Amino acid sequence: MPDSPAGPPAPPIPLAELLAREELGLRRIAGPVHADLLWVHTSEMADPYPYLLGGELLLTAGVQLTDADTYVARLVQAGAAALGFGVAPVYDTVPDALVEACDRHGLPLVEVPPETRFTTIARAVWRLMAEARHRELRRVTRAQQALATAAARPDPVPAVLRQLAVQLEGRVALLTAEGAELHAAGVRPAPDVSAALARLARVVAPPAPPGGTPAPGAARGSAPVAAAGRKPSPSSATDTRDGTQLSAYPLGGSQGLALVLATPRRDSGDHTVAGIAAVLLSLLTAPHQGADAAGRSAALVRLLLGAQPAEVAPLLGEADNWTVVHARRADGTAADPLTAGALGAALGSALSDVDRETVRVLLPGHREVSPQPGWTLGASEPAQAGALPAADTRAARALGHAEATRTPLVTHRPGIGGLAGLIPADRAEAHARTLLAPLTEPLAETLRCWLSLHGSWDRTAVALKVHRNTVRQRIARCGTLLDADLDDMDVRTELWFALRQG
């Protein structure tokens, strides 16, 4: 069900806290033990129903009390939280009929001694509310700081969800409008709770209508911006399942995504904390606007229709050169489109992609690539659009080298000057093709990687993600096919020169 209108400006006060104030001398004599007080109201009307907002502790001396059962029934109908009855000056004791009516209708009844004024009770309630409000503000502030710290981590979306699960002591998840789970944290709930959360996600982030176009950066199948005449989605929705409190919030920056929560209770401040997390996640999942979205779409269409990369490069920006970055999580965990987008934004580009565990980012211009906490990066040298496939290969090699040497960032640097510069490029390439002709591409790549890592079997295995015995077998095969002693430094030097031409 959608959220109700905003409540009072302070958290509710448990009736037990008010009864615990010994100086007031209050005593519960009928009705349930638990009740939450939102206000204090004094009335001697025979029927105060029209003037009650709900959640009140209604104080009365029973001046016009005639029919106790009807009186209590009307209070319950109005949503009063509890009834406080003063035993002076009209009555010496609380009427038995009122006690019985409160027990029958389930309304807490509190006896107010003659020496306790109603204004004293009201001041005590406001004081308790102020203290509760202060506790809530401190809790929300601490949660906000913790969530902001999580948002600055290398994996901001999962980190924010994990921190939110800790703050609310429950299950939190990021769902698409169709109920697909992108990220989650906390103990997985029962299937019926998960199904209810998926329904709430559809309430706040409805699926796209047939033929609808998702907003830029939204997940596949996500909802577009609301069409003209279409009822806007609510800002949040709530439900309950077997005592579990369920909530859902739409992510404003990415149409079709919803933050859902399943918590054992709904404490004061939880809505604020969840709202802060929803804002952070909206920013983290929103499409980066560094390049014009229409230009990117046009470039994609032209590529699909057969255009060459150099022809569509101007649509992606004014850069003449591009740097390719390959990245993997330093802890070995898999990446995802949201994490890839966050890394791209940190590097300053909206052009990112993820293939299994590897993220690829395309940076326009001669931008300096800087290490990113929690990531291992490999970057190519700047290349023109037509040379991007080769730059992509070099970025992959640089990433492998970075992982093998446990370096946060390795940038491929082409050989410039030196002895290699004395040989014409065409002659060097012809010699390399002749020398390396016996080798297949996997063998040549293994040999190149092995030589770049000074013949280390273990580091080469890490860089290529194969077993060290596989590296040994491939290198031995290279030596056989080339009929060369790979322990000879002269042979290694000549092979390295040839491999550098590729």
BELHULIN-V224245 format. One line per field, one symbol per residue. ss: DSSP state (@ for helix, = for strand, . for the rest). A space follows every 10 residues. Layout:
# BELHULIN-V224245
ss=???
This chain:
# BELHULIN-V224245
ss=.=........ ..==@@@@@. .@@@..==== .....==.== ==.....@@@ @....===== .......@@@ @@@@@@@@.. .=====.... .....@@@@@ @@@@@..=== ==.....@@@ @@@@@@@@@@ @@@@@@@@@@ @@@@@@@@@@ @....@@@@@ @@@@@@@@.= ======.... =====..... @@@@@@@@@@ @@@@...... .......... .......... ......==== =..======= ......==== ===......@ @@@@@@@@@@ @@@@@..... ..@@@@@@@@ @@@@....@@ @@@@@@.... .========. ......@@@@ @@@@@@@... .====..=== ====...... ....=====. ..=.@@@@@@ @@@@@@@@@@ @@@@@...== =.......@@ @@..@@@@@@ @@@@@@.... @@@@@@@@@@ @@....@@@@ @@@@...@@@ @@@@@@@@@@ @@......@@ @@@@@@@@@. ..
